[in-house]
Amino acid sequence: MSLALFNRQRKVPFDTDSVRGRMEKLMDDAGVSQREVSVVLLSDRAIHLMNRKWRAVDAPTDCLSFPASEGEDARFAGPLLGDIAISLETAIRQARGSLQDEVVFLFVHSLLHLMGYDHGTDAESDAMKKKSKELLG
């Protein structure tokens, strides 16, 4: 299993070790423990720039997913499942519980996108919610 987890922001104090084990277990539970995933924790400003560049949405968001299986270089993905960006500033604002729980929730949401799940239709959304609940318990 390969989970690369980086905190690249300074606005919200956060210890990546507080969620690393849970994320690795969730990858195992999702059946993707042999794949590679990188997670970068960012500020609202940084994720805003990414959201504008990659989704043409001029606003920050809570998380972004970049599946390695999509795009012109998908055939070279190998074990790479993809990359995830999470805004800690947005996560802390929308957290119903602890910040760690919210980051793990956003990780699962993004991981499911990397695995091919989406929420563009009611049926897709229902399947994604079901899988999310299955993983998170």
NORJORA-V649535 format. One record per backbone hydrogen bond with DSSP energy under -0.5 kcal/mol. CO is the residue of the C=O (numbers start at 0). NH is the residue of the N-H. Records with the same first field share a line. If there is no record, write none. Layout:
CO = NH ; NH
This chain:
1 = 3 ; 36
2 = 4
3 = 38
5 = 7 ; 40
10 = 12
13 = 15
14 = 17
15 = 18 ; 19
16 = 20
18 = 22
19 = 23
20 = 24
21 = 25
22 = 26
23 = 27
24 = 28
25 = 29
26 = 31
27 = 30
31 = 34
34 = 1
35 = 80 ; 81
36 = 3
37 = 83
38 = 5
39 = 41 ; 85
40 = 7
41 = 87 ; 88
42 = 46
43 = 47
44 = 48
45 = 49
46 = 50
47 = 51
48 = 52
49 = 53
50 = 54 ; 56
51 = 55
55 = 57
56 = 58
61 = 86
63 = 84
65 = 82
66 = 69
70 = 73
72 = 75
73 = 76
76 = 79
78 = 35
80 = 67 ; 68
81 = 37
82 = 65
83 = 39
84 = 63
85 = 41 ; 87
86 = 90
87 = 91
88 = 92
89 = 93
90 = 94
97 = 101
98 = 102
99 = 103
100 = 104
101 = 105
102 = 106
103 = 107
104 = 108
105 = 109
106 = 110
107 = 111
108 = 112
109 = 113
110 = 114
111 = 116
112 = 115
120 = 124
121 = 125
122 = 126
123 = 127
124 = 128
125 = 129
126 = 130
127 = 131
128 = 132
129 = 133
130 = 134
131 = 135
132 = 136
